[in-house]
Amino acid sequence: MKYPEILPFNQALARLSSFDCIIDVRSPSEFAEDCIPNAINCPVLDDEERIRIGTMYKQVSSFEAKKLGAALVAKNIARHIETLFLDKPKGWTPLVYCWRGGNRSGSIAHILAKIGWPVAQLEGGYKAYRQHVNTSLPAIASQLRWQVICGTTGSGKSRLLQTLAKQGEQVLDLEQLAAHRGSVLGHLPQQAQPSQKLFESRIWQLLQTVDSTRPVYVEAESKKVGNVRVPESIMDKMRASPCIALQLTVENRVKLLMEEYKHFVQQPTDLNRQLDCLTHLHGKEKIDHWKQMANAGEMAILVRELLEQHYDPAYIKSINRNFIQSANALNIEQADITPTDFKNSAVYIAKQIALI
């Protein structure tokens, strides 16, 4: 076979797991926004170099830009070979891609092939991958048996999902994939959210492994989880699917939230900054009252007030309006928030769903 082999995306997808390495040669900023799962970044031009070449192309000439571009590309490819690929055996099989499967991936694929490696170049590049994600997610979503975990804020939906996963059940944890807990106070400290494209890639990658004959458990979410949006096809299927309602006492919900939001307990100024987002709903006087409670260390009382005056009314209104099977949900009344309690609930749920 002649190398580099030019592979259309559908053929590359069928062989994705057989490649020893998936090499994304786009710039670091392009790679950070999203990439094919498990790819490594070996840019043939970094962000600054791309801007430099692009400016020269427009302001000087295409010929001068191509000369400088070729020198930079050759230098960068040489560095990648020296630092990453010199120890690879002759049978090492990389898949290379760039934005559209053009010059950037073609340049490194050509050199790797000349060395003697059986390299493949992705036709259509990252753009073909994104098109596949966009078109395949609705088809995948429609084939799955969704079970939606409902419950008021602090009832332990995420912990139940995690426990179900540990029990071997299929779980799509959207908040974990989005690096956000889904509410106005849901930002995770020291952890940035993924881009919209990367969020969708994470969902797509997980759903590739799902058995469509078994249920997939997912938490009832709003359309947005922090700054990212749940794909509409998945959102529509979730809202039409059977529900499981997890119930805890208010006291246990407060205790759970105090555990999960330790960063706010320890840094009330961070909490107060987020509370400002609720001013348009509750007025400045109420928000100032809550801030004073946070500053005074009255966190348990504050959490209870937030639940009863903000989160619960909003949740009940939203769940009744958007999740059409919530009224017929399988109810799970959990006595406490210990790991054993969540394990017992997960085992019971799996047994009940298996009977359906």
ChimeraX attribute file (.defattr): number of C-alpha atoms within 10 A of each C-alpha:
attribute: neighborCount
match mode: 1-to-1
recipient: residues
	/A:1	5
	/A:2	9
	/A:3	16
	/A:4	24
	/A:5	17
	/A:6	20
	/A:7	18
	/A:8	15
	/A:9	21
	/A:10	14
	/A:11	12
	/A:12	19
	/A:13	14
	/A:14	9
	/A:15	11
	/A:16	17
	/A:17	11
	/A:18	12
	/A:19	14
	/A:20	13
	/A:21	17
	/A:22	23
	/A:23	23
	/A:24	27
	/A:25	26
	/A:26	25
	/A:27	20
	/A:28	17
	/A:29	10
	/A:30	18
	/A:31	21
	/A:32	13
	/A:33	13
	/A:34	19
	/A:35	23
	/A:36	20
	/A:37	13
	/A:38	13
	/A:39	16
	/A:40	15
	/A:41	18
	/A:42	23
	/A:43	23
	/A:44	29
	/A:45	24
	/A:46	19
	/A:47	14
	/A:48	11
	/A:49	16
	/A:50	16
	/A:51	12
	/A:52	15
	/A:53	21
	/A:54	16
	/A:55	13
	/A:56	18
	/A:57	16
	/A:58	10
	/A:59	10
	/A:60	12
	/A:61	11
	/A:62	13
	/A:63	11
	/A:64	13
	/A:65	18
	/A:66	15
	/A:67	11
	/A:68	15
	/A:69	21
	/A:70	15
	/A:71	10
	/A:72	18
	/A:73	19
	/A:74	16
	/A:75	13
	/A:76	18
	/A:77	20
	/A:78	16
	/A:79	14
	/A:80	16
	/A:81	16
	/A:82	11
	/A:83	10
	/A:84	11
	/A:85	13
	/A:86	9
	/A:87	10
	/A:88	12
	/A:89	10
	/A:90	10
	/A:91	11
	/A:92	15
	/A:93	18
	/A:94	20
	/A:95	26
	/A:96	30
	/A:97	31
	/A:98	27
	/A:99	22
	/A:100	16
	/A:101	21
	/A:102	15
	/A:103	12
	/A:104	20
	/A:105	26
	/A:106	21
	/A:107	17
	/A:108	28
	/A:109	27
	/A:110	18
	/A:111	17
	/A:112	22
	/A:113	16
	/A:114	13
	/A:115	11
	/A:116	15
	/A:117	20
	/A:118	20
	/A:119	27
	/A:120	26
	/A:121	28
	/A:122	31
	/A:123	26
	/A:124	19
	/A:125	23
	/A:126	23
	/A:127	16
	/A:128	18
	/A:129	22
	/A:130	17
	/A:131	12
	/A:132	15
	/A:133	17
	/A:134	16
	/A:135	10
	/A:136	12
	/A:137	20
	/A:138	16
	/A:139	12
	/A:140	16
	/A:141	21
	/A:142	15
	/A:143	12
	/A:144	18
	/A:145	18
	/A:146	25
	/A:147	22
	/A:148	27
	/A:149	24
	/A:150	25
	/A:151	24
	/A:152	21
	/A:153	20
	/A:154	25
	/A:155	24
	/A:156	24
	/A:157	23
	/A:158	18
	/A:159	17
	/A:160	23
	/A:161	22
	/A:162	19
	/A:163	21
	/A:164	21
	/A:165	16
	/A:166	13
	/A:167	13
	/A:168	9
	/A:169	17
	/A:170	22
	/A:171	22
	/A:172	19
	/A:173	17
	/A:174	21
	/A:175	17
	/A:176	14
	/A:177	18
	/A:178	26
	/A:179	21
	/A:180	23
	/A:181	18
	/A:182	20
	/A:183	14
	/A:184	14
	/A:185	18
	/A:186	15
	/A:187	19
	/A:188	13
	/A:189	12
	/A:190	6
	/A:191	9
	/A:192	11
	/A:193	19
	/A:194	19
	/A:195	16
	/A:196	16
	/A:197	17
	/A:198	21
	/A:199	22
	/A:200	23
	/A:201	22
	/A:202	18
	/A:203	21
	/A:204	19
	/A:205	15
	/A:206	15
	/A:207	19
	/A:208	10
	/A:209	9
	/A:210	16
	/A:211	13
	/A:212	16
	/A:213	9
	/A:214	14
	/A:215	19
	/A:216	18
	/A:217	23
	/A:218	22
	/A:219	22
	/A:220	22
	/A:221	23
	/A:222	17
	/A:223	15
	/A:224	14
	/A:225	23
	/A:226	19
	/A:227	14
	/A:228	20
	/A:229	17
	/A:230	19
	/A:231	18
	/A:232	13
	/A:233	14
	/A:234	19
	/A:235	18
	/A:236	17
	/A:237	20
	/A:238	27
	/A:239	21
	/A:240	16
	/A:241	15
	/A:242	20
	/A:243	27
	/A:244	24
	/A:245	20
	/A:246	20
	/A:247	20
	/A:248	21
	/A:249	14
	/A:250	17
	/A:251	12
	/A:252	18
	/A:253	22
	/A:254	24
	/A:255	17
	/A:256	20
	/A:257	18
	/A:258	17
	/A:259	11
	/A:260	14
	/A:261	16
	/A:262	11
	/A:263	14
	/A:264	18
	/A:265	20
	/A:266	13
	/A:267	12
	/A:268	20
	/A:269	14
	/A:270	14
	/A:271	19
	/A:272	20
	/A:273	11
	/A:274	16
	/A:275	16
	/A:276	16
	/A:277	13
	/A:278	14
	/A:279	14
	/A:280	9
	/A:281	10
	/A:282	13
	/A:283	11
	/A:284	13
	/A:285	10
	/A:286	13
	/A:287	19
	/A:288	15
	/A:289	11
	/A:290	22
	/A:291	21
	/A:292	15
	/A:293	18
	/A:294	23
	/A:295	15
	/A:296	10
	/A:297	14
	/A:298	14
	/A:299	19
	/A:300	17
	/A:301	14
	/A:302	18
	/A:303	22
	/A:304	18
	/A:305	14
	/A:306	15
	/A:307	20
	/A:308	13
	/A:309	12
	/A:310	14
	/A:311	17
	/A:312	16
	/A:313	12
	/A:314	14
	/A:315	17
	/A:316	12
	/A:317	10
	/A:318	13
	/A:319	20
	/A:320	12
	/A:321	11
	/A:322	17
	/A:323	21
	/A:324	16
	/A:325	17
	/A:326	23
	/A:327	13
	/A:328	11
	/A:329	17
	/A:330	17
	/A:331	15
	/A:332	16
	/A:333	13
	/A:334	18
	/A:335	12
	/A:336	16
	/A:337	17
	/A:338	10
	/A:339	12
	/A:340	11
	/A:341	13
	/A:342	22
	/A:343	18
	/A:344	13
	/A:345	19
	/A:346	23
	/A:347	14
	/A:348	13
	/A:349	16
	/A:350	15
	/A:351	11
	/A:352	11
	/A:353	13
	/A:354	10
	/A:355	6
	/A:356	5
